[in-house]
Amino acid sequence: MRYLILSDIHANSEALEAVLSHAEGSYTQALCCGDIIGYGADPNPIVEWVRDRCAVTVRGNHDKACTGIDDLEWFNPVARAAALWTQQNLTPENAAWARALPEGPLHIGGFEFLHGSPYDEDEYVLAADEAVQAFSYLECRLAFFGHTHVQGGFIWSRSRVETITRTDPRADRQVIRLDPDCGYLINPGSIGQPRDGDPRAAYVLYDSDSLQIAYFRVPYDVESAQEKIRKAGLPPILADRLAVGR
């Protein structure tokens, strides 16, 4: 099976469309690690695409905040303003669907699927020492996660954890072959709001037959996404940061 692994779309239609065009014909099933809404100006089209096309989606913290599940008190002012705007602009049908998204981890085809970490869906796994704890909670040797907006992940090998760095900004892909004796936490990166210094949309293809992970970065029409955010009256920083991947 060939899986398209998506995460942190954040209501960015331009970025998602570029990824889907780039990945067309190369996968049999799409999965999403959550945070489909929040920040961006296209929550309804994104919810509708994910609902119709992703076989499995776990909820993210912004999915909860934008549908009234979580209190916004812990969000910074920019994220809070975007969540309130999204609450006001989601259709009732789309809000109900997003509100019902399951909490990860979920088990799919011999691997696990989650948003933050296997012990706390809202926890960030950014460093090797954090990954050590996360690996101790996994029930499979392979898991996909999001939340950090940083493409890469971690490899557990003989009680040592190594970091998989993001795809080189000068390249458009990075391929690794899975060792059955190792454990892997794979982060596809963010489609709609990367924060690893590379503004290109990020995604992963996983081939379960060849045990191959391919990371990709795809340029998209950032200016159009920025214009929508500004016209919607969302905080300008949400548009500005798209150009720098921060």
Disulfide bonds with the S-S distance in Angstrom:
none
